[in-house]
Amino acid sequence: MIDGVYVGRAAADAALDHGWLLGHFKDPSDPRHSEALEIKWGVHSPGEERARWVRGEERTALLVLISGRFRLRFPRRDVLLERQGDYAVWGPGVDHSWCAEEDSVVLTVRWPSVPGHRAVPLD
């Protein structure tokens, strides 16, 4: 890092923090530290899914498909992202899950970055 500028490679850096590139969990001296938002580079194999739903979400999220086919599951409907640039946005209180239908790369932005936040699984 030179002059407060961090340059990295998403795939390599994402492997260090479960896919997350930016957020409250980075060291405060790191330019990637943010309490305003979180950014994740997700690389998923076909059939990989979030088996437990996220419930009680406090943040807003934007998920953008970079490549592949990626299904978002919401209580009232599923959304299939299948063309590069397809995206979905959902707000606080919207329960969700997901499944990669093909090798997929997605970029997720959540805000705000909430320290100590944990998703509550659906029982």
N, C-alpha and C positions, 0 to 999 in steps of 0.2 A: 504494500500500500504506500503510495507516494502522495503527499499533499492532500490527504483525506479522501482520495479516490480509490475505490476498490474495483478491480477488474477480475472477472472470473469466468468460469465455464459452468453453465447451469447444471449439467449432468453430474459433474464432479462435485460441485459445492452442495448440491441437493442431497447427495449421499451422506453428508455429514450431519444433517438435521431432519431426517425423515422426509426429505423433499423440500423443506422450507428454506427459502433463500433470504428472507427479510422478515423481521418482526421483533417483538419485545425480548425474545429469547437469545438474541445475539448480544455479545458483550457491548456495554454502552460506549466503549471507545471505537467500536467497529461502525463504519458508515452504513452497514446493513441493519443496524439496530433501529427499530421504529416502534413507537407506541401508537402510531396512527393506523398502520396497516401491516398485513402479512402477505407474502408472496410465496407460492409453492410451484415447483417444477415437478409435475407428476409423470412418471414413466410407468405404464401398466401393461402387463401381458394379457393376452386373450383369456377371458374367464375370471380375471382378478376382480374381486368385488369388496365392497365394504359391507360385510354381512350384518353388522349391527348398525342400526339407524342412528344418526345424530339427532338427538332430541333436545329441546330447550335451548337452541342456538341463540346467542345474544348478538351475533354479528351479521352484517350483510356480506354476501359473497358474489363474486363474478368468476365463472369458470369458462375458459376459452379453449376450444379444440385446436391443437397445433397439427396433429395427424392422428389417423385411425378412426375408430367408431367407438363412441363412449355414451353410455346410457346413464342419465340421472333419474333417480326415482324420488318422487314426491308423493305425499299421501293421496292426492287426487289424480295424479297422472305421471307417466314416464315421459321423458324428453330424450330423443335420440339426436346426438350431435354427430354428424357424418361428413361434413365438408369443412375443410380448413377454414377457421374463422367463425364457425358456428359457436354460439355462446348462450349461456343462461345466467340470470341474476336472480337471487332470492334474498329476502330480508330476514330480520330477526324473527324467531318463532316458527320458521318453516323447517319441519323435519325433513331429512333427506338421507339418501344412500346412493350408491353408484355401482356400475359394472362396466368393465372394459370388454367390448365385443370383439375387438381386434387389438393388435399391438397399438397402444395409444399414448400420445403425449398431450398433456393438458397443462394449462397455466391457470392457477387459482389465485385470486386476490381476495383477501378478507379484511374487513375493517369494522371497528377498531381492533388493534392487537390487544388481547385481554390476557394479562399475566395469570397463570394458574388455571386457565380455562380447560375444562375437560368435557368431552362429549359424554352424555349419559346414554348408555345403551338401551335399546328397546327390549324389554323382557317378554 
